[in-house]
Amino acid sequence: MTQSLKKQALFAGPADHSQTDGQDLSVAELQRQQQEIERQIREKQEATKRSVIDQIVQVVNQYDIPIEDLVEALGGEDQTQRGQGSPQIPRSPNRRRLVGTWQGTGLDQGP
């Protein structure tokens, strides 16, 4: 084997380039591969998340850490998310307009 043939053999890489660089694959096949890879990524992320949660639960149980301490350590509960809502605004029973507040326009001349 000549020197140039040896170099070509070393750097040739896989024999079937059509499957490694995607040049001969259709758009539909590439999209199918993309969906499969994205599915595998989601599964791996979910498995990792479950593993981390299991570790957290194990440590919480091992050290008898109350939930309230965890919530506080994570920044506490957001008071706006507790369902308190805003106060009820008084409205006129005849017209669905605010009572005793300025509307930003002139006097209401309607019936």
N, C-alpha and C positions, 0 to 999 in steps of 0.2 A: 504494500500500500504506500502510495507516495505521500509526501509531507502534506500537500494541500488536501488530499482525500482524508487524511487523519483529522485535520482541522475541521473539515466539513462534518465529519462524523461526530466530533466532539460538540460542536455548536448547532447541530441540526435540530436538536430538541425532539419532541414527539413527531412521529411519522405522519399522523393524521392532523394536520393543521386546521381542517374545517371545523372540527369539534372544539378546538381549544381557543380560537380567536373569534368565533362567532361570525365569520365572514360569509359562510354558506348557509346560515340558519335564517329562516323566515322571521318576519316581525312577530307573527303569532307564536312561534316556538320560543323566541326570546322573551316575550311577555309571559308565556307559561313558566319558563325558568325563573323569571323575576318573581312571579307570584309564589312559586314554590320556595324560593329563598326567603321572601318576606314572611311566609308562613313559618318557616324554620326559625327565623329571627324572633317572631312573636312567641313561639313555643319556648325558646331558650330564655327569653326575658321573663316569661311567666314562671318557668321553673326556678330561675334565679330568685325572683321575687318571693315565691313560696318558701324557698330555702331560707332566705333572710328573715322572713316573718316567723318561721319556725324557730330560728335561732333567738329572735327577740322574745318570743313567748317562753322559750326555755329559760332565758336569763331572768325575765320578769317573775316567773314561777319560782326559780331557784332563790331569788333574793326577796320574795314577797313584796314586790313593788306595786303600790296601789295605782289604779288607772289614773286617778286625779293627778298624781305626781308625773306620770308620763305626759298627760295633756298639758300640764304646766310647763314641763321641760320642752315640749314642742311648740311653745308659744301661746298656750292657753286657747280657750274657746273664743271665737269671734262672736261678740254679743249681737251683731246684726244678723247672724245666722240662726238665732234661737227662736225665730218665729214671733218676735214681739210685734212686728209690723209698725206702721205709722198710725198716729191718732186719727180718729174718724173726723172728717171735715163736715161741718154742718151745711146742709143744702136746703134750699127752699122746697117745700112740698109740692107746690104748683109747677114750678119750673126747675129744671135740674141745674140751677146755678148756685154758686156759693152765696151764703148769707153773710151780710156784714163785711164783705171784703171788696176792695176795688178791683174791677175787672180789667182796667187798663184802657177802657173806652169811655165814651160819654154815657149819659143816662140811657137805660134800656127802655125804648118806646114801644116794645112789643106787648101783645096781650098777656 
